[in-house]
């Protein structure tokens, strides 16, 4: 790992030791034989990673497998698994966010292109303004190294002013902390490989006697760039701080964040709930200063063994109530398929505000103690916390006359607080049911019900007998049952949407039909007789009762 320092920023770089990949495998395969990880490099099986036992027998990285077996015949070999390595690295990066939210991967793309495998498994951490929380830079580095070693991972760390200097020192040097403004001198004796160059370019520079970073710093830039490419000078400038190099964090930085650290890890559910309540209460005052309310927040629980559990909740409206936030997380915990595994306990719990919207304070009702909409919003929030806010939906009208397309489903939170058009209309996918909600400012509809209460997602084919081809049916058979029509009303003609269904789409004539037992149906004839088809088909589309 490595830390680096930008002009006023302090960044750490963490690079795993040569056995970090074998450390991951050793957890599942604690064999006593020397362990190596192999992969195909330029049509040859070579050693990509090895543990300390294999290194003690004289095996080295990059050596062919046959040569390694000549030294150790019972070598324990494992095929490289880039996906598993990447997943493990992401888990460690997530755990490293206990020190700073700015954690990014430090893979070397140049080496990866050259060898066909990951050239570097490391992380960058920007610890600007974070070191004092751990008692200083030296204490932070020591704590990080000790915790990683306790988890079974070997790492090399360096704290420097630039990502390039930290990368070079962590990989090719011995210093753990480079004092501010001293990174330029510190990396001069290091190999040119420390500039994250392609191995072929490093070899070309070595053939002309340029082997260290200090060899090229004082040479004219134009001839070097002309012969070896502009990328060489860019890497040099990044390492020396002449050119800014940004770190891309794996996770977006929270707008607001608060955390609690514990000398003795907490394990009980009640203790976790109490901490959540305290963290939520600590967020209220900063939110009030900014005039914001929570829309999405995340709780992260850092376990002492390196596991990180994350829980997110969203709200239907901006929220600024600590008790409600605590209840939402309680619902979220209750909605988990399995209990939250505390293991040996959580030593750090953090609450992040991922998204906040302007909060409009309003006078509460003197009798009820709140606004009428708060009960609805609270219900949506609780359902969203337990089931997922994307599953809490409502029906809205769509801009179409086709019945099965006239309503769509949309997230309640998106309709209330998202980019709606204010009219409650939405052009979306098919609806599978029909619902209508009357708002206080809407006009009462006509008492005559023209649409069924039950609308089928897909119209069902039926057979009919009619007096004339374009008249209402006299009898029909649906789902194997025959019905005799007592009365019918219609037709209600709905034209096709040729711009969506094509020029061959047919018109529908809808009829409201009642049989002799009093059951009412909604069916349509598909296609105008004699104009669009000579054999129109009949479909059942809904039921009134």
MOFENBEL-V931376 format. One record per helix or strand. SS is the DSSP state (alpha for helix, beta for strand). FROM is the first residue (numbers start at 1). TO is the last residue. If there is no record, write none. Layout:
ss=SS from=FROM to=TO
ss=SS from=FROM to=TO
This chain:
ss=beta from=2 to=3
ss=beta from=11 to=16
ss=alpha from=20 to=28
ss=beta from=35 to=41
ss=beta from=44 to=50
ss=alpha from=52 to=56
ss=beta from=64 to=64
ss=alpha from=65 to=71
ss=beta from=76 to=79
ss=alpha from=82 to=96
ss=beta from=103 to=105
ss=alpha from=109 to=115
ss=beta from=122 to=126
ss=alpha from=131 to=134
ss=alpha from=137 to=150
ss=beta from=155 to=160
ss=alpha from=163 to=172
ss=beta from=177 to=177
ss=alpha from=183 to=186
ss=beta from=191 to=191
ss=alpha from=192 to=195
ss=alpha from=199 to=207
ss=beta from=212 to=212
ss=alpha from=213 to=217
ss=alpha from=221 to=228
ss=alpha from=230 to=240
ss=beta from=256 to=266
ss=alpha from=269 to=290
ss=beta from=292 to=303
ss=beta from=308 to=319
ss=alpha from=322 to=334
ss=beta from=346 to=358
ss=alpha from=373 to=387
ss=alpha from=389 to=391
ss=beta from=393 to=397
ss=alpha from=403 to=405
ss=beta from=407 to=411
ss=alpha from=412 to=417
ss=beta from=425 to=425
ss=beta from=454 to=466
ss=beta from=473 to=478
ss=beta from=481 to=494
ss=alpha from=498 to=501
ss=beta from=508 to=515
ss=beta from=520 to=526
ss=beta from=529 to=529
ss=beta from=533 to=533
ss=beta from=537 to=543
